[in-house]
């Protein structure tokens, strides 16, 4: 397995793995400074995840969040169906975490509590919860909340 950053010149290969992806949207991600960590097996792209460090649109929350200077938001993790169950996402996450830890980042924002495979993966690579984000909507009113665990706020 080879883990590294996808290059802008490899967009066609990315679209080969993710046919629903819009090449123009992928170019905009690169132009916006986002990174895509990729796993190759026998030179074939088999697993990817996008990462942003500035702001993130989170469908689950139906809103954009601004990230703190030490926060990273990985999203759209995908592994080729024939390669699932081989811990590729864990290997990829470990390398990604090390990359950002070396750069001074401390937190990875993960949001989808109903995504059971994702939650199993986050436990496997030693993520710890530090808070909860969500919203309550009643008619036209919406209340957004972010609760950080007291000990998590200090480190």
N, CA, C and O atoms as a GROMACS GRO file, in nm:
protein
  620
    1UNK      N    1   0.084  -0.118   0.000
    1UNK     CA    2   0.000   0.000   0.000
    1UNK      C    3   0.088   0.124   0.000
    1UNK      O    4   0.190   0.131   0.069
    2UNK      N    5   0.048   0.220  -0.078
    2UNK     CA    6   0.118   0.348  -0.084
    2UNK      C    7   0.018   0.457  -0.047
    2UNK      O    8  -0.086   0.469  -0.112
    3UNK      N    9   0.048   0.536   0.055
    3UNK     CA   10  -0.041   0.643   0.099
    3UNK      C   11   0.028   0.775   0.070
    3UNK      O   12   0.144   0.795   0.105
    4UNK      N   13  -0.045   0.865   0.007
    4UNK     CA   14   0.011   0.997  -0.024
    4UNK      C   15  -0.100   1.094  -0.060
    4UNK      O   16  -0.219   1.063  -0.050
    5UNK      N   17  -0.059   1.211  -0.103
    5UNK     CA   18  -0.155   1.313  -0.143
    5UNK      C   19  -0.187   1.299  -0.292
    5UNK      O   20  -0.097   1.281  -0.374
    6UNK      N   21  -0.315   1.307  -0.324
    6UNK     CA   22  -0.357   1.307  -0.463
    6UNK      C   23  -0.309   1.438  -0.526
    6UNK      O   24  -0.314   1.543  -0.461
    7UNK      N   25  -0.264   1.432  -0.649
    7UNK     CA   26  -0.219   1.552  -0.718
    7UNK      C   27  -0.330   1.603  -0.809
    7UNK      O   28  -0.417   1.527  -0.852
    8UNK      N   29  -0.324   1.731  -0.837
    8UNK     CA   30  -0.425   1.791  -0.924
    8UNK      C   31  -0.424   1.728  -1.063
    8UNK      O   32  -0.526   1.727  -1.132
    9UNK      N   33  -0.310   1.676  -1.104
    9UNK     CA   34  -0.299   1.610  -1.235
    9UNK      C   35  -0.365   1.472  -1.236
    9UNK      O   36  -0.373   1.408  -1.341
   10UNK      N   37  -0.412   1.425  -1.119
   10UNK     CA   38  -0.471   1.292  -1.109
   10UNK      C   39  -0.623   1.295  -1.093
   10UNK      O   40  -0.684   1.198  -1.048
   11UNK      N   41  -0.682   1.407  -1.131
   11UNK     CA   42  -0.828   1.421  -1.117
   11UNK      C   43  -0.901   1.314  -1.197
   11UNK      O   44  -1.000   1.259  -1.149
   12UNK      N   45  -0.856   1.283  -1.317
   12UNK     CA   46  -0.922   1.180  -1.398
   12UNK      C   47  -0.921   1.044  -1.326
   12UNK      O   48  -1.019   0.970  -1.332
   13UNK      N   49  -0.812   1.014  -1.260
   13UNK     CA   50  -0.803   0.887  -1.186
   13UNK      C   51  -0.901   0.889  -1.068
   13UNK      O   52  -0.964   0.788  -1.038
   14UNK      N   53  -0.911   1.004  -1.002
   14UNK     CA   54  -1.007   1.019  -0.891
   14UNK      C   55  -1.150   0.996  -0.942
   14UNK      O   56  -1.227   0.923  -0.880
   15UNK      N   57  -1.183   1.057  -1.054
   15UNK     CA   58  -1.317   1.040  -1.112
   15UNK      C   59  -1.340   0.895  -1.153
   15UNK      O   60  -1.453   0.847  -1.152
   16UNK      N   61  -1.234   0.825  -1.190
   16UNK     CA   62  -1.246   0.682  -1.220
   16UNK      C   63  -1.288   0.602  -1.097
   16UNK      O   64  -1.365   0.506  -1.108
   17UNK      N   65  -1.238   0.643  -0.980
   17UNK     CA   66  -1.276   0.577  -0.855
   17UNK      C   67  -1.413   0.625  -0.808
   17UNK      O   68  -1.492   0.548  -0.754
   18UNK      N   69  -1.441   0.754  -0.828
   18UNK     CA   70  -1.566   0.818  -0.784
   18UNK      C   71  -1.638   0.878  -0.904
   18UNK      O   72  -1.634   1.000  -0.922
   19UNK      N   73  -1.702   0.796  -0.988
   19UNK     CA   74  -1.763   0.846  -1.112
   19UNK      C   75  -1.867   0.955  -1.093
   19UNK      O   76  -1.892   1.033  -1.185
   20UNK      N   77  -1.927   0.963  -0.975
   20UNK     CA   78  -2.026   1.067  -0.949
   20UNK      C   79  -1.961   1.204  -0.924
   20UNK      O   80  -2.030   1.305  -0.920
   21UNK      N   81  -1.830   1.206  -0.907
   21UNK     CA   82  -1.759   1.332  -0.877
   21UNK      C   83  -1.755   1.423  -0.999
   21UNK      O   84  -1.738   1.377  -1.112
   22UNK      N   85  -1.770   1.550  -0.975
   22UNK     CA   86  -1.763   1.652  -1.080
   22UNK      C   87  -1.619   1.702  -1.088
   22UNK      O   88  -1.570   1.761  -0.991
   23UNK      N   89  -1.549   1.681  -1.199
   23UNK     CA   90  -1.410   1.724  -1.210
   23UNK      C   91  -1.391   1.873  -1.180
   23UNK      O   92  -1.289   1.912  -1.122
   24UNK      N   93  -1.487   1.957  -1.217
   24UNK     CA   94  -1.475   2.101  -1.188
   24UNK      C   95  -1.480   2.126  -1.037
   24UNK      O   96  -1.407   2.211  -0.986
   25UNK      N   97  -1.565   2.054  -0.967
   25UNK     CA   98  -1.573   2.068  -0.821
   25UNK      C   99  -1.444   2.020  -0.756
   25UNK      O  100  -1.398   2.080  -0.659
   26UNK      N  101  -1.386   1.914  -0.808
   26UNK     CA  102  -1.258   1.864  -0.755
   26UNK      C  103  -1.149   1.969  -0.777
   26UNK      O  104  -1.067   1.992  -0.688
   27UNK      N  105  -1.146   2.032  -0.894
   27UNK     CA  106  -1.049   2.139  -0.920
   27UNK      C  107  -1.066   2.255  -0.821
   27UNK      O  108  -0.969   2.311  -0.772
   28UNK      N  109  -1.192   2.289  -0.792
   28UNK     CA  110  -1.219   2.397  -0.695
   28UNK      C  111  -1.167   2.360  -0.556
   28UNK      O  112  -1.117   2.446  -0.483
   29UNK      N  113  -1.178   2.234  -0.520
   29UNK     CA  114  -1.126   2.191  -0.390
   29UNK      C  115  -0.974   2.212  -0.384
   29UNK      O  116  -0.921   2.266  -0.287
   30UNK      N  117  -0.906   2.169  -0.489
   30UNK     CA  118  -0.761   2.191  -0.494
   30UNK      C  119  -0.728   2.339  -0.490
   30UNK      O  120  -0.638   2.381  -0.417
   31UNK      N  121  -0.800   2.420  -0.568
   31UNK     CA  122  -0.776   2.564  -0.572
   31UNK      C  123  -0.801   2.629  -0.436
   31UNK      O  124  -0.737   2.729  -0.402
   32UNK      N  125  -0.892   2.573  -0.358
   32UNK     CA  126  -0.922   2.625  -0.225
   32UNK      C  127  -0.827   2.575  -0.117
   32UNK      O  128  -0.846   2.605   0.001
   33UNK      N  129  -0.726   2.500  -0.156
   33UNK     CA  130  -0.626   2.454  -0.060
   33UNK      C  131  -0.659   2.324   0.011
   33UNK      O  132  -0.590   2.286   0.106
   34UNK      N  133  -0.764   2.256  -0.033
   34UNK     CA  134  -0.799   2.129   0.030
   34UNK      C  135  -0.704   2.020  -0.019
   34UNK      O  136  -0.648   2.029  -0.128
   35UNK      N  137  -0.689   1.919   0.063
   35UNK     CA  138  -0.601   1.806   0.031
   35UNK      C  139  -0.684   1.680   0.018
   35UNK      O  140  -0.790   1.666   0.079
   36UNK      N  141  -0.635   1.588  -0.063
   36UNK     CA  142  -0.699   1.457  -0.076
   36UNK      C  143  -0.593   1.350  -0.049
   36UNK      O  144  -0.499   1.334  -0.126
   37UNK      N  145  -0.610   1.279   0.062
   37UNK     CA  146  -0.520   1.169   0.093
   37UNK      C  147  -0.569   1.046   0.018
   37UNK      O  148  -0.688   1.016   0.015
   38UNK      N  149  -0.473   0.975  -0.042
   38UNK     CA  150  -0.508   0.864  -0.130
   38UNK      C  151  -0.425   0.740  -0.098
   38UNK      O  152  -0.309   0.749  -0.059
   39UNK      N  153  -0.488   0.626  -0.116
   39UNK     CA  154  -0.420   0.498  -0.100
   39UNK      C  155  -0.418   0.430  -0.236
   39UNK      O  156  -0.519   0.423  -0.306
   40UNK      N  157  -0.301   0.379  -0.271
   40UNK     CA  158  -0.286   0.302  -0.396
   40UNK      C  159  -0.245   0.160  -0.360
   40UNK      O  160  -0.163   0.135  -0.271
   41UNK      N  161  -0.303   0.068  -0.433
   41UNK     CA  162  -0.268  -0.073  -0.420
   41UNK      C  163  -0.231  -0.120  -0.560
   41UNK      O  164  -0.313  -0.113  -0.653
   42UNK      N  165  -0.109  -0.167  -0.575
   42UNK     CA  166  -0.058  -0.208  -0.706
   42UNK      C  167  -0.083  -0.097  -0.809
   42UNK      O  168  -0.129  -0.123  -0.920
   43UNK      N  169  -0.050   0.026  -0.769
   43UNK     CA  170  -0.059   0.147  -0.853
   43UNK      C  171  -0.202   0.189  -0.888
   43UNK      O  172  -0.221   0.282  -0.966
   44UNK      N  173  -0.301   0.122  -0.831
   44UNK     CA  174  -0.441   0.157  -0.855
   44UNK      C  175  -0.493   0.239  -0.737
   44UNK      O  176  -0.473   0.201  -0.622
   45UNK      N  177  -0.559   0.350  -0.766
   45UNK     CA  178  -0.620   0.432  -0.662
   45UNK      C  179  -0.739   0.355  -0.604
   45UNK      O  180  -0.832   0.319  -0.676
   46UNK      N  181  -0.736   0.330  -0.470
   46UNK     CA  182  -0.839   0.246  -0.411
   46UNK      C  183  -0.910   0.310  -0.291
   46UNK      O  184  -1.015   0.261  -0.250
   47UNK      N  185  -0.854   0.416  -0.236
   47UNK     CA  186  -0.917   0.477  -0.118
   47UNK      C  187  -0.876   0.624  -0.110
   47UNK      O  188  -0.760   0.658  -0.132
   48UNK      N  189  -0.973   0.710  -0.077
   48UNK     CA  190  -0.947   0.855  -0.070
   48UNK      C  191  -1.025   0.918   0.044
   48UNK      O  192  -1.126   0.864   0.090
   49UNK      N  193  -0.978   1.033   0.088
   49UNK     CA  194  -1.052   1.117   0.182
   49UNK      C  195  -1.006   1.261   0.159
   49UNK      O  196  -0.887   1.288   0.145
   50UNK      N  197  -1.104   1.352   0.156
   50UNK     CA  198  -1.074   1.495   0.143
   50UNK      C  199  -1.057   1.555   0.281
   50UNK      O  200  -1.115   1.508   0.379
   51UNK      N  201  -0.975   1.661   0.288
   51UNK     CA  202  -0.948   1.728   0.415
   51UNK      C  203  -0.944   1.878   0.393
   51UNK      O  204  -0.882   1.927   0.298
   52UNK      N  205  -1.012   1.951   0.483
   52UNK     CA  206  -1.004   2.096   0.482
   52UNK      C  207  -0.964   2.145   0.620
   52UNK      O  208  -0.989   2.078   0.720
   53UNK      N  209  -0.899   2.261   0.624
   53UNK     CA  210  -0.853   2.317   0.751
   53UNK      C  211  -0.909   2.457   0.776
   53UNK      O  212  -0.872   2.522   0.874
   54UNK      N  213  -0.996   2.504   0.689
   54UNK     CA  214  -1.046   2.640   0.702
   54UNK      C  215  -1.195   2.646   0.735
   54UNK      O  216  -1.234   2.695   0.841
   55UNK      N  217  -1.275   2.595   0.646
   55UNK     CA  218  -1.419   2.595   0.664
   55UNK      C  219  -1.473   2.469   0.598
   55UNK      O  220  -1.414   2.414   0.505
   56UNK      N  221  -1.588   2.425   0.649
   56UNK     CA  222  -1.644   2.301   0.596
   56UNK      C  223  -1.795   2.310   0.590
   56UNK      O  224  -1.860   2.353   0.686
   57UNK      N  225  -1.850   2.270   0.477
   57UNK     CA  226  -1.995   2.254   0.467
   57UNK      C  227  -2.026   2.114   0.516
   57UNK      O  228  -1.970   2.017   0.466
   58UNK      N  229  -2.116   2.103   0.614
   58UNK     CA  230  -2.152   1.973   0.670
   58UNK      C  231  -2.300   1.950   0.643
   58UNK      O  232  -2.386   2.012   0.705
   59UNK      N  233  -2.327   1.859   0.550
   59UNK     CA  234  -2.465   1.829   0.513
   59UNK      C  235  -2.548   1.789   0.634
   59UNK      O  236  -2.662   1.832   0.648
   60UNK      N  237  -2.490   1.709   0.720
   60UNK     CA  238  -2.561   1.658   0.838
   60UNK      C  239  -2.615   1.773   0.924
   60UNK      O  240  -2.724   1.764   0.980
   61UNK      N  241  -2.538   1.881   0.932
   61UNK     CA  242  -2.580   1.998   1.011
   61UNK      C  243  -2.650   2.102   0.926
   61UNK      O  244  -2.705   2.199   0.978
   62UNK      N  245  -2.648   2.082   0.795
   62UNK     CA  246  -2.707   2.177   0.701
   62UNK      C  247  -2.650   2.317   0.721
   62UNK      O  248  -2.722   2.417   0.724
   63UNK      N  249  -2.515   2.321   0.735
   63UNK     CA  250  -2.451   2.450   0.755
   63UNK      C  251  -2.300   2.441   0.735
   63UNK      O  252  -2.241   2.332   0.733
   64UNK      N  253  -2.241   2.556   0.721
   64UNK     CA  254  -2.096   2.565   0.713
   64UNK      C  255  -2.043   2.595   0.852
   64UNK      O  256  -2.103   2.670   0.929
   65UNK      N  257  -1.928   2.536   0.884
   65UNK     CA  258  -1.862   2.570   1.010
   65UNK      C  259  -1.723   2.622   0.977
   65UNK      O  260  -1.658   2.578   0.882
   66UNK      N  261  -1.679   2.717   1.056
   66UNK     CA  262  -1.543   2.768   1.046
   66UNK      C  263  -1.458   2.688   1.144
   66UNK      O  264  -1.496   2.669   1.260
   67UNK      N  265  -1.345   2.641   1.097
   67UNK     CA  266  -1.259   2.559   1.182
   67UNK      C  267  -1.159   2.647   1.256
   67UNK      O  268  -1.111   2.747   1.202
   68UNK      N  269  -1.129   2.608   1.378
   68UNK     CA  270  -1.025   2.677   1.455
   68UNK      C  271  -0.890   2.648   1.388
   68UNK      O  272  -0.878   2.556   1.307
   69UNK      N  273  -0.791   2.725   1.423
   69UNK     CA  274  -0.659   2.712   1.361
   69UNK      C  275  -0.592   2.578   1.380
   69UNK      O  276  -0.498   2.545   1.308
   70UNK      N  277  -0.640   2.498   1.478
   70UNK     CA  278  -0.578   2.366   1.503
   70UNK      C  279  -0.672   2.251   1.469
   70UNK      O  280  -0.650   2.138   1.513
   71UNK      N  281  -0.777   2.278   1.389
   71UNK     CA  282  -0.876   2.176   1.357
   71UNK      C  283  -0.872   2.136   1.210
   71UNK      O  284  -0.844   2.218   1.122
   72UNK      N  285  -0.902   2.011   1.186
   72UNK     CA  286  -0.902   1.952   1.053
   72UNK      C  287  -1.037   1.882   1.036
   72UNK      O  288  -1.087   1.817   1.128
   73UNK      N  289  -1.096   1.895   0.917
   73UNK     CA  290  -1.221   1.826   0.889
   73UNK      C  291  -1.202   1.732   0.770
   73UNK      O  292  -1.195   1.777   0.655
   74UNK      N  293  -1.193   1.600   0.796
   74UNK     CA  294  -1.188   1.504   0.686
   74UNK      C  295  -1.331   1.470   0.642
   74UNK      O  296  -1.421   1.458   0.725
   75UNK      N  297  -1.351   1.455   0.512
   75UNK     CA  298  -1.485   1.426   0.463
   75UNK      C  299  -1.477   1.346   0.333
   75UNK      O  300  -1.372   1.338   0.270
   76UNK      N  301  -1.588   1.291   0.296
   76UNK     CA  302  -1.600   1.209   0.174
   76UNK      C  303  -1.496   1.098   0.167
   76UNK      O  304  -1.427   1.080   0.066
   77UNK      N  305  -1.485   1.025   0.276
   77UNK     CA  306  -1.398   0.908   0.277
   77UNK      C  307  -1.462   0.801   0.189
   77UNK      O  308  -1.582   0.776   0.197
   78UNK      N  309  -1.382   0.738   0.105
   78UNK     CA  310  -1.435   0.636   0.016
   78UNK      C  311  -1.327   0.532  -0.012
   78UNK      O  312  -1.211   0.566  -0.036
   79UNK      N  313  -1.368   0.406  -0.009
   79UNK     CA  314  -1.280   0.296  -0.045
   79UNK      C  315  -1.351   0.212  -0.150
   79UNK      O  316  -1.470   0.185  -0.138
   80UNK      N  317  -1.279   0.172  -0.253
   80UNK     CA  318  -1.336   0.088  -0.359
   80UNK      C  319  -1.402  -0.034  -0.296
   80UNK      O  320  -1.344  -0.096  -0.207
   81UNK      N  321  -1.523  -0.068  -0.341
   81UNK     CA  322  -1.596  -0.180  -0.279
   81UNK      C  323  -1.516  -0.310  -0.270
   81UNK      O  324  -1.526  -0.381  -0.171
   82UNK      N  325  -1.437  -0.341  -0.372
   82UNK     CA  326  -1.361  -0.466  -0.369
   82UNK      C  327  -1.242  -0.462  -0.273
   82UNK      O  328  -1.177  -0.564  -0.252
   83UNK      N  329  -1.213  -0.344  -0.216
   83UNK     CA  330  -1.099  -0.330  -0.125
   83UNK      C  331  -1.142  -0.304   0.020
   83UNK      O  332  -1.058  -0.288   0.108
   84UNK      N  333  -1.271  -0.301   0.045
   84UNK     CA  334  -1.320  -0.274   0.180
   84UNK      C  335  -1.291  -0.392   0.272
   84UNK      O  336  -1.278  -0.506   0.228
   85UNK      N  337  -1.280  -0.363   0.401
   85UNK     CA  338  -1.252  -0.467   0.500
   85UNK      C  339  -1.105  -0.499   0.514
   85UNK      O  340  -1.069  -0.596   0.581
   86UNK      N  341  -1.019  -0.420   0.452
   86UNK     CA  342  -0.876  -0.446   0.458
   86UNK      C  343  -0.800  -0.338   0.535
   86UNK      O  344  -0.678  -0.326   0.523
   87UNK      N  345  -0.871  -0.260   0.614
   87UNK     CA  346  -0.813  -0.155   0.698
   87UNK      C  347  -0.743  -0.044   0.622
   87UNK      O  348  -0.654   0.022   0.676
   88UNK      N  349  -0.781  -0.022   0.497
   88UNK     CA  350  -0.718   0.085   0.420
   88UNK      C  351  -0.747   0.222   0.480
   88UNK      O  352  -0.658   0.308   0.487
   89UNK      N  353  -0.871   0.244   0.525
   89UNK     CA  354  -0.906   0.374   0.584
   89UNK      C  355  -0.825   0.398   0.712
   89UNK      O  356  -0.788   0.511   0.740
   90UNK      N  357  -0.799   0.294   0.787
   90UNK     CA  358  -0.719   0.310   0.910
   90UNK      C  359  -0.575   0.346   0.878
   90UNK      O  360  -0.517   0.434   0.941
   91UNK      N  361  -0.518   0.280   0.779
   91UNK     CA  362  -0.381   0.312   0.737
   91UNK      C  363  -0.376   0.455   0.686
   91UNK      O  364  -0.286   0.531   0.721
   92UNK      N  365  -0.473   0.492   0.603
   92UNK     CA  366  -0.480   0.627   0.548
   92UNK      C  367  -0.495   0.730   0.658
   92UNK      O  368  -0.427   0.833   0.657
   93UNK      N  369  -0.583   0.704   0.754
   93UNK     CA  370  -0.606   0.797   0.865
   93UNK      C  371  -0.482   0.815   0.951
   93UNK      O  372  -0.451   0.927   0.993
   94UNK      N  373  -0.412   0.707   0.976
   94UNK     CA  374  -0.290   0.717   1.058
   94UNK      C  375  -0.188   0.809   0.990
   94UNK      O  376  -0.129   0.894   1.057
   95UNK      N  377  -0.168   0.792   0.861
   95UNK     CA  378  -0.074   0.880   0.789
   95UNK      C  379  -0.125   1.023   0.785
   95UNK      O  380  -0.047   1.118   0.799
   96UNK      N  381  -0.256   1.040   0.765
   96UNK     CA  382  -0.315   1.174   0.760
   96UNK      C  383  -0.299   1.242   0.896
   96UNK      O  384  -0.260   1.359   0.902
   97UNK      N  385  -0.328   1.171   1.004
   97UNK     CA  386  -0.315   1.228   1.137
   97UNK      C  387  -0.171   1.272   1.162
   97UNK      O  388  -0.147   1.380   1.215
   98UNK      N  389  -0.077   1.189   1.124
   98UNK     CA  390   0.065   1.224   1.146
   98UNK      C  391   0.103   1.348   1.067
   98UNK      O  392   0.174   1.435   1.117
   99UNK      N  393   0.055   1.356   0.944
   99UNK     CA  394   0.081   1.474   0.859
   99UNK      C  395   0.034   1.601   0.930
   99UNK      O  396   0.109   1.699   0.938
  100UNK      N  397  -0.088   1.600   0.980
  100UNK     CA  398  -0.143   1.720   1.042
  100UNK      C  399  -0.088   1.743   1.183
  100UNK      O  400  -0.073   1.858   1.224
  101UNK      N  401  -0.059   1.637   1.256
  101UNK     CA  402   0.002   1.653   1.388
  101UNK      C  403   0.138   1.720   1.373
  101UNK      O  404   0.172   1.811   1.449
  102UNK      N  405   0.216   1.676   1.275
  102UNK     CA  406   0.348   1.737   1.250
  102UNK      C  407   0.335   1.884   1.212
  102UNK      O  408   0.426   1.963   1.237
  103UNK      N  409   0.221   1.922   1.153
  103UNK     CA  410   0.197   2.061   1.112
  103UNK      C  411   0.132   2.144   1.224
  103UNK      O  412   0.103   2.262   1.204
  104UNK      N  413   0.109   2.084   1.342
  104UNK     CA  414   0.056   2.158   1.455
  104UNK      C  415  -0.094   2.150   1.478
  104UNK      O  416  -0.146   2.221   1.564
  105UNK      N  417  -0.164   2.068   1.403
  105UNK     CA  418  -0.308   2.054   1.423
  105UNK      C  419  -0.335   1.955   1.536
  105UNK      O  420  -0.259   1.861   1.556
  106UNK      N  421  -0.444   1.978   1.612
  106UNK     CA  422  -0.474   1.895   1.727
  106UNK      C  423  -0.605   1.819   1.717
  106UNK      O  424  -0.619   1.713   1.778
  107UNK      N  425  -0.701   1.870   1.642
  107UNK     CA  426  -0.834   1.810   1.643
  107UNK      C  427  -0.882   1.775   1.503
  107UNK      O  428  -0.859   1.848   1.406
  108UNK      N  429  -0.949   1.661   1.496
  108UNK     CA  430  -1.016   1.618   1.374
  108UNK      C  431  -1.165   1.621   1.402
  108UNK      O  432  -1.212   1.557   1.496
  109UNK      N  433  -1.239   1.693   1.321
  109UNK     CA  434  -1.383   1.707   1.339
  109UNK      C  435  -1.452   1.594   1.262
  109UNK      O  436  -1.436   1.583   1.140
  110UNK      N  437  -1.527   1.513   1.332
  110UNK     CA  438  -1.602   1.405   1.269
  110UNK      C  439  -1.746   1.422   1.313
  110UNK      O  440  -1.772   1.436   1.433
  111UNK      N  441  -1.840   1.421   1.222
  111UNK     CA  442  -1.980   1.454   1.258
  111UNK      C  443  -2.082   1.348   1.228
  111UNK      O  444  -2.193   1.396   1.250
  112UNK      N  445  -2.089   1.243   1.193
  112UNK     CA  446  -2.208   1.169   1.154
  112UNK      C  447  -2.232   1.051   1.248
  112UNK      O  448  -2.186   0.940   1.220
  113UNK      N  449  -2.303   1.072   1.356
  113UNK     CA  450  -2.320   0.965   1.454
  113UNK      C  451  -2.397   0.844   1.402
  113UNK      O  452  -2.383   0.735   1.457
  114UNK      N  453  -2.477   0.860   1.298
  114UNK     CA  454  -2.552   0.745   1.245
  114UNK      C  455  -2.469   0.659   1.150
  114UNK      O  456  -2.513   0.550   1.112
  115UNK      N  457  -2.352   0.704   1.112
  115UNK     CA  458  -2.267   0.629   1.020
  115UNK      C  459  -2.184   0.529   1.100
  115UNK      O  460  -2.070   0.556   1.136
  116UNK      N  461  -2.242   0.413   1.126
  116UNK     CA  462  -2.179   0.313   1.212
  116UNK      C  463  -2.041   0.269   1.163
  116UNK      O  464  -1.950   0.261   1.245
  117UNK      N  465  -2.020   0.240   1.032
  117UNK     CA  466  -1.885   0.202   0.989
  117UNK      C  467  -1.783   0.313   1.018
  117UNK      O  468  -1.670   0.284   1.057
  118UNK      N  469  -1.823   0.437   0.998
  118UNK     CA  470  -1.733   0.549   1.025
  118UNK      C  471  -1.700   0.557   1.174
  118UNK      O  472  -1.585   0.582   1.210
  119UNK      N  473  -1.799   0.537   1.258
  119UNK     CA  474  -1.773   0.542   1.403
  119UNK      C  475  -1.679   0.430   1.446
  119UNK      O  476  -1.590   0.453   1.528
  120UNK      N  477  -1.697   0.310   1.392
  120UNK     CA  478  -1.605   0.199   1.424
  120UNK      C  479  -1.463   0.236   1.384
  120UNK      O  480  -1.368   0.209   1.457
  121UNK      N  481  -1.451   0.296   1.266
  121UNK     CA  482  -1.318   0.336   1.217
  121UNK      C  483  -1.256   0.442   1.309
  121UNK      O  484  -1.138   0.433   1.341
  122UNK      N  485  -1.334   0.541   1.352
  122UNK     CA  486  -1.278   0.647   1.436
  122UNK      C  487  -1.228   0.592   1.569
  122UNK      O  488  -1.126   0.639   1.620
  123UNK      N  489  -1.298   0.495   1.625
  123UNK     CA  490  -1.252   0.433   1.749
  123UNK      C  491  -1.124   0.355   1.723
  123UNK      O  492  -1.032   0.357   1.805
  124UNK      N  493  -1.119   0.287   1.610
  124UNK     CA  494  -1.003   0.205   1.575
  124UNK      C  495  -0.875   0.288   1.564
  124UNK      O  496  -0.767   0.242   1.600
  125UNK      N  497  -0.887   0.411   1.514
  125UNK     CA  498  -0.768   0.496   1.499
  125UNK      C  499  -0.753   0.596   1.613
  125UNK      O  500  -0.682   0.696   1.602
  126UNK      N  501  -0.822   0.568   1.724
  126UNK     CA  502  -0.804   0.640   1.851
  126UNK      C  503  -0.855   0.784   1.853
  126UNK      O  504  -0.801   0.866   1.927
  127UNK      N  505  -0.955   0.817   1.775
  127UNK     CA  506  -1.020   0.947   1.792
  127UNK      C  507  -1.096   0.944   1.924
  127UNK      O  508  -1.149   0.839   1.962
  128UNK      N  509  -1.101   1.055   1.993
  128UNK     CA  510  -1.180   1.067   2.114
  128UNK      C  511  -1.280   1.180   2.094
  128UNK      O  512  -1.244   1.285   2.039
  129UNK      N  513  -1.404   1.162   2.139
  129UNK     CA  514  -1.500   1.272   2.125
  129UNK      C  515  -1.460   1.389   2.216
  129UNK      O  516  -1.416   1.368   2.329
  130UNK      N  517  -1.476   1.510   2.165
  130UNK     CA  518  -1.450   1.627   2.249
  130UNK      C  519  -1.570   1.721   2.254
  130UNK      O  520  -1.564   1.823   2.322
  131UNK      N  521  -1.676   1.688   2.185
  131UNK     CA  522  -1.795   1.771   2.191
  131UNK      C  523  -1.902   1.720   2.096
  131UNK      O  524  -1.884   1.620   2.026
  132UNK      N  525  -2.013   1.792   2.096
  132UNK     CA  526  -2.127   1.757   2.012
  132UNK      C  527  -2.177   1.883   1.944
  132UNK      O  528  -2.189   1.988   2.008
  133UNK      N  529  -2.206   1.872   1.815
  133UNK     CA  530  -2.265   1.983   1.741
  133UNK      C  531  -2.399   1.935   1.688
  133UNK      O  532  -2.416   1.817   1.659
  134UNK      N  533  -2.492   2.026   1.676
  134UNK     CA  534  -2.621   1.989   1.621
  134UNK      C  535  -2.712   2.110   1.611
  134UNK      O  536  -2.670   2.224   1.629
  135UNK      N  537  -2.837   2.082   1.582
  135UNK     CA  538  -2.936   2.189   1.579
  135UNK      C  539  -3.074   2.133   1.607
  135UNK      O  540  -3.100   2.014   1.591
  136UNK      N  541  -3.159   2.223   1.651
  136UNK     CA  542  -3.300   2.191   1.674
  136UNK      C  543  -3.379   2.288   1.589
  136UNK      O  544  -3.353   2.408   1.592
  137UNK      N  545  -3.474   2.238   1.514
  137UNK     CA  546  -3.553   2.324   1.427
  137UNK      C  547  -3.700   2.303   1.458
  137UNK      O  548  -3.749   2.191   1.469
  138UNK      N  549  -3.769   2.414   1.470
  138UNK     CA  550  -3.912   2.412   1.494
  138UNK      C  551  -3.973   2.520   1.405
  138UNK      O  552  -3.959   2.639   1.431
  139UNK      N  553  -4.042   2.476   1.300
  139UNK     CA  554  -4.097   2.572   1.204
  139UNK      C  555  -3.986   2.656   1.145
  139UNK      O  556  -3.886   2.601   1.099
  140UNK      N  557  -4.000   2.787   1.146
  140UNK     CA  558  -3.897   2.873   1.087
  140UNK      C  559  -3.778   2.898   1.181
  140UNK      O  560  -3.679   2.958   1.139
  141UNK      N  561  -3.787   2.853   1.307
  141UNK     CA  562  -3.681   2.879   1.404
  141UNK      C  563  -3.581   2.764   1.407
  141UNK      O  564  -3.616   2.647   1.396
  142UNK      N  565  -3.457   2.804   1.422
  142UNK     CA  566  -3.350   2.706   1.429
  142UNK      C  567  -3.253   2.747   1.538
  142UNK      O  568  -3.214   2.864   1.547
  143UNK      N  569  -3.214   2.651   1.620
  143UNK     CA  570  -3.117   2.675   1.726
  143UNK      C  571  -2.998   2.583   1.701
  143UNK      O  572  -3.011   2.461   1.708
  144UNK      N  573  -2.881   2.642   1.673
  144UNK     CA  574  -2.758   2.566   1.653
  144UNK      C  575  -2.682   2.560   1.786
  144UNK      O  576  -2.680   2.657   1.861
  145UNK      N  577  -2.621   2.446   1.814
  145UNK     CA  578  -2.544   2.436   1.937
  145UNK      C  579  -2.414   2.361   1.914
  145UNK      O  580  -2.402   2.279   1.823
  146UNK      N  581  -2.319   2.391   1.998
  146UNK     CA  582  -2.190   2.322   2.000
  146UNK      C  583  -2.151   2.310   2.147
  146UNK      O  584  -2.126   2.410   2.214
  147UNK      N  585  -2.146   2.189   2.195
  147UNK     CA  586  -2.110   2.165   2.335
  147UNK      C  587  -1.975   2.093   2.338
  147UNK      O  588  -1.961   1.982   2.288
  148UNK      N  589  -1.878   2.158   2.398
  148UNK     CA  590  -1.745   2.100   2.411
  148UNK      C  591  -1.729   2.049   2.554
  148UNK      O  592  -1.764   2.118   2.650
  149UNK      N  593  -1.677   1.929   2.565
  149UNK     CA  594  -1.653   1.872   2.698
  149UNK      C  595  -1.549   1.959   2.769
  149UNK      O  596  -1.448   1.995   2.709
  150UNK      N  597  -1.571   1.992   2.896
  150UNK     CA  598  -1.480   2.084   2.966
  150UNK      C  599  -1.333   2.045   2.961
  150UNK      O  600  -1.249   2.130   2.933
  151UNK      N  601  -1.300   1.920   2.985
  151UNK     CA  602  -1.159   1.879   2.983
  151UNK      C  603  -1.105   1.878   2.841
  151UNK      O  604  -0.985   1.897   2.821
  152UNK      N  605  -1.190   1.857   2.742
  152UNK     CA  606  -1.145   1.856   2.602
  152UNK      C  607  -1.106   1.993   2.555
  152UNK      O  608  -1.019   2.006   2.469
  153UNK      N  609  -1.167   2.098   2.611
  153UNK     CA  610  -1.138   2.234   2.568
  153UNK      C  611  -0.994   2.274   2.599
  153UNK      O  612  -0.936   2.355   2.528
  154UNK      N  613  -0.937   2.217   2.705
  154UNK     CA  614  -0.801   2.255   2.743
  154UNK      C  615  -0.696   2.165   2.682
  154UNK      O  616  -0.576   2.192   2.697
  155UNK      N  617  -0.735   2.059   2.612
  155UNK     CA  618  -0.635   1.977   2.548
  155UNK      C  619  -0.664   1.835   2.562
  155UNK      O  620  -0.588   1.751   2.513
   0.00000   0.00000   0.00000
